[in-house]
Amino acid sequence: MTVLPDDGLSLAAEFPDATHEQWQRLVEGVLRKSGKEVSGDAAESALSTQLEDGLIARPLYTSADTAPGLPGFAPYTRGARPEGTAAAGWDVRQHHSRPDPAAANEALLGDLENGVTSLWLTVGEGGLPVAGLERALDGVYLDLAPLVLDAGAAFPEAAAELLRLHTERGTPAAEVRGNLGGDPLGHEARTGQAQDFAPVASYARKLTEGFPGLRALTVDALPYHEAGASAGQELGASMATAVAYLRELTAAGLSTEQAVGQLEFRYAASADQFLTIAKFRAARRLWSWITEVCGTEGAQIQHAVTSSVMMSRRDPWVNMLRCTVATLAAGVGGAGSVTVLPFDHALGLPDAFARRIARNTSTILIEESHLSRVIDPAGGSWYVEQLTDQLAQAGWEFFQEIERAGGQAAVLRSGMLRDRIAETWSVRSRKLATRKEPITGVSEFPNLAEKPVEREPAPAAPAGGLPRVSRDEAYEALRSRSDAHLAAHGERPKVFLAALGSPAAHTARATFASNLFQAGGIEPVTGEGSAAFVESGSRIVCLCSSDSVYEEQAAAIAAELRAAGAEYVFLAGKPASYEGVDSYVFAGCDAVDVLTSTLDRLGVS
């Protein structure tokens, strides 16, 4: 290796530092060329992006946007432990809800033999029967594999059964690890049914006295995320839930410190990488603020779960990519445990291949990408630090709003929380419908020829409370109509894409229109002239070309196609006033509305 001599030269010494104001003036010049006359902060704001919760992503960040703090110290923004997950990576926690105990046992052992380090079991409604827990855990070393339960209304029975198994198998109390999963408010959010807190408090006292590695409660924010909540709402609801549990536990005789030690928090990790990183960092900060006010201190214990809202039923293979980004973001954000949902999660019970890909996602990021070797790798990123600050503030404001309304139980029962989340999801649904928030393989680049992936149906999840939403739900309804038409008639509904002019003129908009119509299960047939239209068998046309060709040919071609039997004519491009054209499809149009009306016109029920 050649080492250059230190000759004392500083090549930038003669140049003054650029200032923020100089950069803004350059931005002003660029915007002026595009017709925008703005200056100073307004020029910078013109390049900013508005996010949910009132968050703003600015185009430029500087060293003024840094945040103080070190990993392992309050407010724990940079990590719950000084060493982070550098020693062994995060806990790889696999979820299981298979109701057959023997099949569940096979899946559990397979996961534990191939990289999974803890297990998360749905027990009772929507999962494994409590009576089947012993068979499902046959051969599982309970002193080595921490177990986390999600039992809902069956909490008392499931908790008693798990502790009985530990006792019978001789697990020393000091070595029992995991979480009994008591979450009365989470259960109420899921089902609309209130749950008695007394059994949870009783187990919390018992664990505090004799099981130092076992917790009694989970503050599960997934019911809110899965109902369509924003990240700030998810954080605020989780803090309100945790505070409610602290009140109950201290009233039951636990000290504040003991009560804090009984809680583990569960959050969703989505493919929005930076927002997910910021959410886990902001969650630890918020909890630190609350414990400080309560007169104690304790880092938040976090369990990340890749978002079920982002999972698509069509082209489910893309879910592997979504889950990889989400897992990376959860790890970078400092989550202590991470559950990667299998790519076929939305289709039913996962098969062995899907579970293998799920657990190997964490393995690759930890063992091959070495992601966990750096403590808080996003720390010091001026953008991430500012996003964390903004999100923490949004979460705190929503938490205070819930507290002013009487607390988490009150807003669940009054409908206030449902309504606020519904407002948020309505705005997001509009972005999904207009494809401003694209879904790869669904609203963008769909594949009508793909072979459906079929899975064994999953047991029905508890319902009756907050709804469960999915990003693909509107498009899935359209595709289901198309599938039914295919089954009944042997072909999908069709639209004729009339290519006008040369390939250079029509290719771009024909590709755009093809993607749009396929998102609704409508098969595009591209051709030129009325003869090709008649041969297509469709009654609906979409003209595709450049603006200059439209000026010359659109009206005449529309008339020709109508004479050949076209009942409705779209034009791919910005809205104008071409004779014979009924409607326009363009970037930002309401794709769901266009596709719904097209299927209606084609008689597809």
C-alpha positions as CSV (number, residue, x, y, z in Angstrom):
1,M,0.0,0.0,0.0
2,T,1.4,3.4,-1.0
3,V,1.2,6.0,1.8
4,L,1.1,9.6,0.6
5,P,3.3,12.0,2.5
6,D,1.6,14.6,4.7
7,D,2.9,17.7,3.0
8,G,0.7,20.1,5.1
9,L,-1.4,21.1,2.1
10,S,-5.1,21.7,2.7
11,L,-6.6,21.9,-0.8
12,A,-9.8,23.6,0.3
13,A,-8.2,26.1,2.6
14,E,-8.4,28.9,0.1
15,F,-12.1,28.4,-0.6
16,P,-14.8,29.8,1.7
17,D,-17.4,27.4,3.1
18,A,-20.7,27.3,1.1
19,T,-23.6,28.6,3.1
20,H,-27.2,27.4,3.4
21,E,-28.3,30.7,1.9
22,Q,-26.1,30.2,-1.2
23,W,-27.6,26.8,-1.7
24,Q,-31.1,28.3,-1.5
25,R,-30.3,30.9,-4.1
26,L,-29.2,28.1,-6.5
27,V,-32.5,26.3,-5.8
28,E,-34.4,29.5,-6.5
29,G,-32.7,29.6,-10.0
30,V,-33.7,26.1,-10.8
31,L,-37.3,26.6,-9.7
32,R,-37.4,29.9,-11.7
33,K,-36.7,27.9,-14.8
34,S,-39.7,25.7,-14.1
35,G,-42.0,28.8,-13.6
36,K,-41.9,29.0,-9.8
37,E,-41.0,32.4,-8.4
38,V,-40.1,31.6,-4.8
39,S,-37.2,32.5,-2.6
40,G,-35.4,31.6,0.6
41,D,-37.2,29.2,2.9
42,A,-40.1,29.0,0.4
43,A,-37.8,27.7,-2.3
44,E,-36.6,25.0,0.1
45,S,-40.2,24.2,1.1
46,A,-41.1,23.7,-2.6
47,L,-38.7,20.7,-2.7
48,S,-40.0,19.3,0.6
49,T,-42.3,16.2,0.8
50,Q,-45.3,16.1,3.1
51,L,-45.6,12.7,5.0
52,E,-48.2,11.3,7.3
53,D,-48.6,12.8,10.8
54,G,-47.6,16.2,9.5
55,L,-44.0,15.0,9.1
56,I,-41.9,16.8,6.4
57,A,-38.9,15.3,4.5
58,R,-36.7,18.3,3.5
59,P,-34.4,18.2,0.5
60,L,-31.3,19.1,2.6
61,Y,-30.1,18.4,6.1
62,T,-27.0,19.7,7.9
63,S,-25.0,19.1,11.1
64,A,-27.5,21.4,12.9
65,D,-30.0,18.5,12.7
66,T,-27.9,16.1,14.9
67,A,-29.2,14.7,18.2
68,P,-27.3,14.0,21.4
69,G,-27.2,10.7,23.2
70,L,-25.4,7.4,23.3
71,P,-26.7,3.8,23.1
72,G,-27.7,2.3,26.4
73,F,-28.4,5.7,28.0
74,A,-31.7,7.6,28.5
75,P,-33.6,8.5,26.4
76,Y,-32.4,5.4,24.6
77,T,-33.0,6.8,21.1
78,R,-29.7,5.2,20.0
79,G,-30.4,1.8,21.5
80,A,-31.7,0.0,24.5
81,R,-28.2,-1.5,25.4
82,P,-24.7,0.0,25.2
83,E,-23.6,-3.0,23.1
84,G,-26.7,-2.9,20.8
85,T,-27.1,-6.3,19.1
86,A,-23.4,-6.4,18.1
87,A,-22.7,-9.6,20.1
88,A,-25.1,-12.0,18.4
89,G,-27.5,-10.0,16.3
90,W,-31.2,-9.5,17.1
91,D,-33.4,-12.3,18.4
92,V,-34.9,-14.1,15.4
93,R,-38.5,-14.8,16.5
94,Q,-40.7,-16.9,14.3
95,H,-44.5,-16.8,14.5
96,H,-46.8,-19.9,14.5
97,S,-50.5,-20.1,14.5
98,R,-51.1,-23.6,13.0
99,P,-54.0,-25.2,14.9
100,D,-52.9,-28.8,14.5
101,P,-50.4,-29.6,17.4
102,A,-48.5,-32.3,15.5
103,A,-48.0,-30.1,12.4
104,A,-47.1,-27.1,14.6
105,N,-44.5,-29.2,16.4
106,E,-42.9,-30.2,13.1
107,A,-42.7,-26.6,12.1
108,L,-41.4,-25.4,15.4
109,L,-38.6,-27.9,15.5
110,G,-37.7,-27.2,11.9
111,D,-37.4,-23.5,12.7
112,L,-35.4,-24.0,15.8
113,E,-33.0,-26.3,14.1
114,N,-32.3,-23.7,11.3
115,G,-31.6,-20.4,12.9
116,V,-34.7,-19.3,14.8
117,T,-33.9,-18.2,18.4
118,S,-37.3,-17.7,19.9
119,L,-40.9,-18.6,19.2
120,W,-44.1,-16.6,19.1
121,L,-47.3,-18.7,19.4
122,T,-50.9,-17.7,18.8
123,V,-52.9,-19.8,21.3
124,G,-56.6,-20.1,21.6
125,E,-58.9,-18.4,19.0
126,G,-57.1,-18.1,15.7
127,G,-54.3,-20.5,16.6
128,L,-53.2,-23.5,18.6
129,P,-55.6,-24.9,21.2
130,V,-54.4,-24.5,24.7
131,A,-54.7,-28.2,25.2
132,G,-52.4,-28.8,22.3
133,L,-49.6,-26.7,23.7
134,E,-47.8,-29.6,25.3
135,R,-47.8,-31.7,22.1
136,A,-46.7,-28.7,20.0
137,L,-43.7,-28.1,22.3
138,D,-42.6,-31.8,22.4
139,G,-38.9,-31.9,21.9
140,V,-38.5,-28.1,22.3
141,Y,-35.8,-27.2,24.9
142,L,-37.8,-24.6,27.0
143,D,-34.7,-23.5,28.8
144,L,-33.0,-22.5,25.5
145,A,-35.9,-21.2,23.3
146,P,-37.8,-18.3,24.8
147,L,-41.6,-18.5,24.2
148,V,-43.9,-15.6,23.6
149,L,-47.6,-16.3,23.8
150,D,-50.5,-14.4,22.1
151,A,-53.6,-16.0,23.7
152,G,-56.2,-13.2,23.8
153,A,-59.2,-14.3,25.9
154,A,-57.4,-17.6,26.7
155,F,-54.6,-15.9,28.5
156,P,-55.2,-17.4,32.0
157,E,-55.4,-21.0,30.7
158,A,-52.4,-20.5,28.3
159,A,-50.2,-18.9,30.9
160,A,-51.0,-21.7,33.4
161,E,-50.3,-24.4,30.8
162,L,-46.9,-22.9,29.8
163,L,-45.8,-22.5,33.4
164,R,-46.9,-26.1,34.1
165,L,-44.8,-27.4,31.2
166,H,-41.8,-25.5,32.5
167,T,-42.3,-27.0,36.0
168,E,-42.7,-30.5,34.7
169,R,-39.7,-30.4,32.5
170,G,-37.6,-29.0,35.3
171,T,-36.7,-25.6,33.8
172,P,-35.2,-23.5,36.6
173,A,-37.3,-20.4,37.3
174,A,-34.3,-18.2,36.7
175,E,-33.8,-19.7,33.2
176,V,-37.4,-19.3,32.0
177,R,-37.5,-16.6,29.4
178,G,-40.2,-15.1,27.1
179,N,-43.6,-13.4,27.6
180,L,-47.0,-14.7,28.6
181,G,-48.5,-12.1,26.3
182,G,-51.2,-10.6,28.4
183,D,-52.7,-7.6,26.5
184,P,-56.3,-6.9,27.6
185,L,-56.5,-3.6,25.7
186,G,-55.0,-5.1,22.6
187,H,-57.6,-7.9,22.8
188,E,-60.3,-5.3,23.1
189,A,-59.0,-3.5,20.1
190,R,-59.1,-6.8,18.1
191,T,-62.5,-8.0,19.3
192,G,-64.4,-5.2,20.8
193,Q,-64.7,-7.2,24.0
194,A,-63.3,-6.0,27.3
195,Q,-61.0,-8.4,29.2
196,D,-60.5,-8.6,33.0
197,F,-57.0,-7.3,34.0
198,A,-57.0,-9.2,37.3
199,P,-55.4,-12.5,35.9
200,V,-52.7,-10.5,34.1
201,A,-51.9,-8.5,37.3
202,S,-51.8,-11.8,39.3
203,Y,-49.3,-13.3,36.9
204,A,-47.2,-10.1,36.8
205,R,-46.9,-10.3,40.6
206,K,-45.9,-14.0,40.4
207,L,-43.3,-13.4,37.7
208,T,-41.8,-10.5,39.6
209,E,-41.3,-12.6,42.6
210,G,-39.9,-15.7,41.0
211,F,-39.3,-15.5,37.2
212,P,-36.9,-12.7,36.4
213,G,-36.6,-13.5,32.7
214,L,-40.3,-13.9,32.0
215,R,-42.7,-11.0,31.4
216,A,-46.5,-11.0,31.7
217,L,-47.6,-8.3,29.3
218,T,-47.2,-7.3,25.7
219,V,-48.1,-3.8,24.5
220,D,-49.1,-4.8,21.0
221,A,-49.4,-1.9,18.6
222,L,-50.2,-4.2,15.6
223,P,-54.1,-3.8,16.0
224,Y,-53.7,-0.1,15.3
225,H,-51.2,-0.5,12.5
226,E,-53.3,-3.2,10.9
227,A,-56.4,-0.9,11.1
228,G,-54.6,1.7,9.0
229,A,-53.0,3.9,11.7
230,S,-50.1,6.2,10.9
231,A,-46.8,5.6,12.6
232,G,-47.5,8.5,15.0
233,Q,-50.9,7.0,15.9
234,E,-49.3,3.6,16.4
235,L,-46.8,5.2,18.8
236,G,-49.4,7.2,20.7
237,A,-51.8,4.3,21.1
238,S,-48.9,2.1,22.4
239,M,-47.9,4.7,25.0
240,A,-51.4,5.2,26.2
241,T,-51.8,1.4,26.5
242,A,-48.5,1.1,28.4
243,V,-49.5,3.9,30.8
244,A,-52.9,2.2,31.4
245,Y,-51.0,-1.0,32.3
246,L,-48.6,0.8,34.6
247,R,-51.6,2.2,36.5
248,E,-53.2,-1.2,36.8
249,L,-50.0,-2.9,37.9
250,T,-49.0,-0.4,40.5
251,A,-52.6,-0.5,41.8
252,A,-52.1,-4.3,42.1
253,G,-49.1,-3.8,44.4
254,L,-46.1,-3.7,42.0
255,S,-43.6,-0.9,42.2
256,T,-43.2,1.4,39.2
257,E,-39.9,-0.2,38.4
258,Q,-41.4,-3.7,38.6
259,A,-44.3,-2.7,36.5
260,V,-42.0,-1.3,33.8
261,G,-40.1,-4.5,33.8
262,Q,-43.2,-6.6,32.9
263,L,-43.8,-4.8,29.6
264,E,-42.6,-5.7,26.1
265,F,-43.7,-3.6,23.1
266,R,-44.6,-4.9,19.6
267,Y,-44.5,-2.7,16.5
268,A,-44.9,-3.2,12.8
269,A,-41.9,-2.7,10.5
270,S,-42.8,-1.7,6.9
271,A,-40.9,-1.4,3.7
272,D,-40.8,2.4,4.3
273,Q,-37.2,2.0,5.4
274,F,-36.5,5.4,7.0
275,L,-39.9,5.8,8.6
276,T,-39.5,2.4,10.2
277,I,-36.0,3.2,11.5
278,A,-37.3,6.4,13.0
279,K,-40.3,4.7,14.6
280,F,-38.3,2.3,16.7
281,R,-35.9,5.0,17.7
282,A,-38.8,7.4,18.6
283,A,-40.7,4.7,20.5
284,R,-37.7,4.2,22.9
285,R,-37.5,8.0,23.4
286,L,-41.2,8.3,24.2
287,W,-41.1,5.4,26.7
288,S,-38.0,6.9,28.3
289,W,-39.9,10.2,28.8
290,I,-42.8,8.4,30.4
291,T,-40.7,6.3,32.8
292,E,-38.8,9.4,33.8
293,V,-42.1,11.1,34.7
294,C,-43.1,8.0,36.6
295,G,-39.9,8.3,38.7
296,T,-38.0,5.3,37.3
297,E,-35.9,4.4,34.2
298,G,-36.0,1.5,31.8
299,A,-35.2,1.0,28.2
300,Q,-38.1,-0.2,26.1
301,I,-38.0,-3.9,25.0
302,Q,-39.0,-4.0,21.4
303,H,-40.4,-6.8,19.2
304,A,-40.6,-5.9,15.5
305,V,-43.0,-7.7,13.1
306,T,-43.0,-7.1,9.3
307,S,-46.2,-5.4,8.3
308,S,-49.1,-7.5,7.2
309,V,-50.7,-4.4,5.7
310,M,-48.0,-4.2,3.1
311,M,-48.3,-7.9,2.0
312,S,-49.9,-8.6,-1.3
313,R,-51.9,-11.6,-2.4
314,R,-51.0,-11.2,-6.1
315,D,-47.4,-11.7,-7.1
316,P,-46.6,-12.6,-3.4
317,W,-43.0,-13.3,-4.3
318,V,-42.5,-9.5,-4.1
319,N,-43.3,-9.7,-0.4
320,M,-39.8,-11.3,0.1
321,L,-38.3,-8.0,-1.0
322,R,-40.7,-5.9,1.1
323,C,-39.9,-8.0,4.2
324,T,-36.2,-7.8,3.6
325,V,-36.3,-4.0,3.6
326,A,-38.6,-4.0,6.7
327,T,-36.3,-6.4,8.5
328,L,-33.3,-4.3,7.7
329,A,-35.1,-1.2,9.0
330,A,-36.1,-2.9,12.2
331,G,-32.6,-4.1,12.8
332,V,-31.1,-0.7,12.1
333,G,-33.8,0.9,14.2
334,G,-32.6,-1.2,17.2
335,A,-35.4,-3.7,17.7
336,G,-34.3,-6.5,20.0
337,S,-36.5,-9.2,18.4
338,V,-37.7,-9.4,14.8
339,T,-40.4,-11.6,13.3
340,V,-40.4,-11.9,9.5
341,L,-43.8,-12.9,8.2
342,P,-43.6,-15.5,5.4
343,F,-44.2,-14.1,1.9
344,D,-47.4,-16.1,1.6
345,H,-48.8,-14.8,4.9
346,A,-51.8,-13.1,3.2
347,L,-52.8,-16.4,1.5
348,G,-53.1,-18.7,4.5
349,L,-50.8,-20.9,6.5
350,P,-47.2,-20.7,5.3
351,D,-45.4,-23.7,3.8
352,A,-41.9,-24.9,4.8
353,F,-40.3,-22.9,1.9
354,A,-41.9,-19.7,3.0
355,R,-40.9,-20.2,6.6
356,R,-37.3,-20.9,5.5
357,I,-37.1,-17.7,3.4
358,A,-38.5,-15.8,6.4
359,R,-36.0,-17.0,8.9
360,N,-33.1,-16.8,6.4
361,T,-33.9,-13.1,5.8
362,S,-32.7,-12.3,9.3
363,T,-29.8,-14.7,9.0
364,I,-28.5,-13.1,5.9
365,L,-28.7,-9.6,7.3
366,I,-27.0,-10.6,10.5
367,E,-24.4,-13.2,9.3
368,E,-23.6,-12.1,5.7
369,S,-24.4,-8.4,5.7
370,H,-23.1,-7.9,9.2
371,L,-25.9,-5.4,9.8
372,S,-25.9,-5.9,13.6
373,R,-22.1,-5.3,14.1
374,V,-22.6,-1.5,14.1
375,I,-24.5,0.0,17.0
376,D,-27.2,2.3,15.8
377,P,-25.9,2.5,12.2
378,A,-28.5,5.3,11.4
379,G,-27.3,7.4,14.3
380,G,-25.8,10.7,13.1
381,S,-27.8,10.6,9.9
382,W,-29.2,14.1,9.9
383,Y,-32.3,13.0,8.1
384,V,-33.0,10.1,10.4
385,E,-32.4,12.2,13.5
386,Q,-34.8,14.8,12.4
387,L,-37.4,12.2,11.3
388,T,-37.0,10.6,14.7
389,D,-37.6,14.0,16.4
390,Q,-40.7,14.7,14.3
391,L,-42.2,11.3,14.8
392,A,-41.6,11.3,18.5
393,Q,-43.4,14.7,18.7
394,A,-46.3,13.3,16.6
395,G,-46.6,10.2,18.8
396,W,-46.5,12.3,22.0
397,E,-49.2,14.6,20.7
398,F,-51.5,11.7,19.9
399,F,-50.7,10.1,23.3
400,Q,-51.7,13.3,25.0
401,E,-54.9,13.5,22.9
402,I,-55.8,10.0,24.1
403,E,-55.1,10.8,27.7
404,R,-57.2,13.9,27.5
405,A,-60.1,11.8,26.2
406,G,-59.9,9.5,29.2
407,G,-57.2,7.0,28.2
408,Q,-56.8,4.0,25.9
409,A,-59.8,2.1,27.1
410,A,-62.1,5.1,26.8
411,V,-61.1,6.0,23.2
412,L,-61.5,2.3,22.2
413,R,-65.0,2.2,23.6
414,S,-66.1,5.7,22.4
415,G,-65.1,5.0,18.8
416,M,-62.7,8.0,18.9
417,L,-59.6,5.9,18.1
418,R,-61.5,4.0,15.3
419,D,-62.6,7.2,13.7
420,R,-59.1,8.9,13.8
421,I,-57.5,5.8,12.3
422,A,-60.2,5.6,9.7
423,E,-59.5,9.2,8.6
424,T,-55.8,8.3,8.2
425,W,-56.6,5.2,6.2
426,S,-59.0,7.1,4.0
427,V,-56.3,9.5,3.0
428,R,-53.9,6.7,2.3
429,S,-56.5,4.8,0.4
430,R,-56.7,7.7,-2.0
431,K,-53.0,7.6,-2.6
432,L,-53.2,3.9,-3.3
433,A,-56.2,4.4,-5.7
434,T,-54.3,7.0,-7.6
435,R,-51.1,4.9,-7.5
436,K,-49.2,7.8,-5.9
437,E,-48.3,5.0,-3.4
438,P,-47.6,2.1,-5.8
439,I,-47.8,-1.6,-5.1
440,T,-45.4,-3.5,-7.2
441,G,-47.0,-6.5,-8.8
442,V,-50.5,-5.2,-8.0
443,S,-51.1,-1.6,-9.1
444,E,-47.8,-1.4,-11.0
445,F,-46.4,-4.1,-13.3
446,P,-49.1,-6.7,-12.6
447,N,-48.9,-10.1,-14.3
448,L,-52.3,-11.5,-15.3
449,A,-50.6,-14.7,-16.5
450,E,-49.2,-15.6,-13.1
451,K,-50.2,-18.9,-11.6
452,P,-52.1,-18.4,-8.3
453,V,-50.2,-19.4,-5.2
454,E,-52.5,-21.6,-3.0
455,R,-52.1,-22.3,0.7
456,E,-54.0,-24.1,3.4
457,P,-56.5,-21.7,4.9
458,A,-55.4,-20.1,8.2
459,P,-57.7,-20.2,11.2
460,A,-60.0,-17.2,11.4
461,A,-58.4,-14.4,13.4
462,P,-60.3,-12.7,16.3
463,A,-62.6,-10.0,15.0
464,G,-65.3,-7.6,16.1
465,G,-63.1,-4.7,17.0
466,L,-60.9,-2.5,14.8
467,P,-60.9,-3.5,11.1
468,R,-57.9,-5.1,9.4
469,V,-56.9,-3.4,6.2
470,S,-54.5,-4.2,3.4
471,R,-52.8,-2.0,0.8
472,D,-54.0,-4.3,-2.0
473,E,-57.6,-4.6,-0.9
474,A,-59.2,-2.4,-3.6
475,Y,-57.2,-4.0,-6.4
476,E,-57.8,-7.5,-5.0
477,A,-61.5,-6.9,-5.3
478,L,-61.1,-6.0,-8.9
479,R,-58.9,-8.9,-9.7
480,S,-61.4,-11.3,-8.0
481,R,-64.1,-10.0,-10.3
482,S,-61.8,-10.7,-13.3
483,D,-61.0,-14.2,-12.0
484,A,-64.7,-15.0,-11.7
485,H,-65.3,-13.9,-15.3
486,L,-62.3,-16.0,-16.4
487,A,-63.8,-19.0,-14.6
488,A,-67.2,-18.5,-16.2
489,H,-66.3,-17.5,-19.7
490,G,-62.8,-18.9,-20.3
491,E,-61.2,-15.5,-20.8
492,R,-60.6,-12.3,-19.0
493,P,-62.4,-9.0,-19.8
494,K,-60.6,-7.1,-22.4
495,V,-59.8,-3.5,-23.4
496,F,-58.5,-2.6,-26.9
497,L,-55.5,-0.3,-26.9
498,A,-55.6,1.6,-30.2
499,A,-52.0,2.4,-31.1
500,L,-51.9,5.6,-33.1
501,G,-48.8,6.7,-35.1
502,S,-45.3,5.3,-34.9
503,P,-44.0,3.1,-32.1
504,A,-42.0,6.1,-30.9
505,A,-45.3,8.0,-30.6
506,H,-47.5,5.4,-28.9
507,T,-45.2,3.0,-26.9
508,A,-44.9,5.0,-23.7
509,R,-48.6,5.6,-23.2
510,A,-49.6,2.1,-24.4
511,T,-47.3,0.7,-21.8
512,F,-48.8,3.0,-19.2
513,A,-52.4,2.0,-20.1
514,S,-51.5,-1.7,-20.3
515,N,-50.2,-1.6,-16.7
516,L,-53.2,0.4,-15.5
517,F,-55.9,-1.9,-16.9
518,Q,-54.1,-5.1,-15.9
519,A,-54.1,-3.8,-12.3
520,G,-57.9,-4.4,-12.4
521,G,-57.6,-7.8,-14.2
522,I,-58.5,-6.3,-17.6
523,E,-56.5,-7.8,-20.4
524,P,-55.1,-5.3,-22.9
525,V,-55.2,-6.1,-26.6
526,T,-53.0,-3.7,-28.6
527,G,-53.6,-3.1,-32.3
528,E,-54.3,-0.6,-35.0
529,G,-57.6,0.2,-36.8
530,S,-61.2,-1.0,-36.6
531,A,-60.5,-4.5,-37.9
532,A,-58.1,-5.2,-35.0
533,F,-60.6,-3.7,-32.6
534,V,-63.4,-6.0,-33.8
535,E,-61.1,-9.0,-33.6
536,S,-60.2,-8.2,-30.0
537,G,-63.8,-8.8,-28.9
538,S,-63.8,-5.8,-26.6
539,R,-66.4,-3.0,-26.4
540,I,-64.0,-0.5,-24.8
541,V,-61.2,1.4,-26.4
542,C,-58.2,3.3,-25.1
543,L,-56.4,5.6,-27.6
544,C,-52.6,5.6,-27.1
545,S,-50.2,8.0,-28.7
546,S,-48.5,11.4,-28.3
547,D,-50.2,14.8,-28.0
548,S,-49.3,15.8,-31.5
549,V,-50.7,12.6,-33.0
550,Y,-53.9,13.1,-30.9
551,E,-54.4,16.5,-32.4
552,E,-54.3,15.0,-35.9
553,Q,-56.0,11.7,-35.4
554,A,-57.9,11.2,-32.1
555,A,-61.3,12.5,-33.2
556,A,-61.3,10.6,-36.5
557,I,-60.1,7.3,-34.9
558,A,-62.6,7.6,-32.1
559,A,-65.4,8.0,-34.7
560,E,-64.1,5.0,-36.7
561,L,-64.0,2.8,-33.7
562,R,-67.4,3.8,-32.5
563,A,-68.8,3.0,-35.9
564,A,-67.2,-0.5,-35.5
565,G,-69.0,-1.0,-32.1
566,A,-66.9,0.8,-29.4
567,E,-69.2,1.8,-26.6
568,Y,-66.7,3.8,-24.5
569,V,-63.5,5.5,-25.5
570,F,-60.6,6.4,-23.2
571,L,-57.6,8.4,-24.1
572,A,-54.2,7.9,-22.4
573,G,-52.9,11.3,-21.7
574,K,-53.7,14.6,-20.0
575,P,-57.4,15.6,-20.1
576,A,-58.4,17.7,-23.2
577,S,-61.4,18.1,-25.4
578,Y,-61.2,15.5,-28.2
579,E,-64.4,14.8,-29.9
580,G,-65.6,11.2,-29.4
581,V,-63.4,10.7,-26.3
582,D,-65.4,9.9,-23.1
583,S,-62.6,9.9,-20.4
584,Y,-58.9,10.1,-19.9
585,V,-56.4,7.9,-18.0
586,F,-53.2,9.7,-16.8
587,A,-50.6,9.6,-14.1
588,G,-52.5,10.5,-10.8
589,C,-55.9,9.5,-12.1
590,D,-58.1,7.4,-9.8
591,A,-57.2,4.0,-11.1
592,V,-59.6,2.1,-8.9
593,D,-62.5,4.3,-10.1
594,V,-61.5,3.8,-13.8
595,L,-61.1,0.1,-13.4
596,T,-64.3,-0.4,-11.4
597,S,-66.4,1.6,-14.0
598,T,-64.7,-0.3,-16.9
599,L,-65.6,-3.7,-15.4
600,D,-69.1,-2.5,-14.9
601,R,-69.4,-1.4,-18.5
602,L,-68.1,-4.8,-19.6
603,G,-70.7,-6.5,-17.5
604,V,-68.2,-8.1,-15.1
605,S,-69.9,-8.7,-11.8
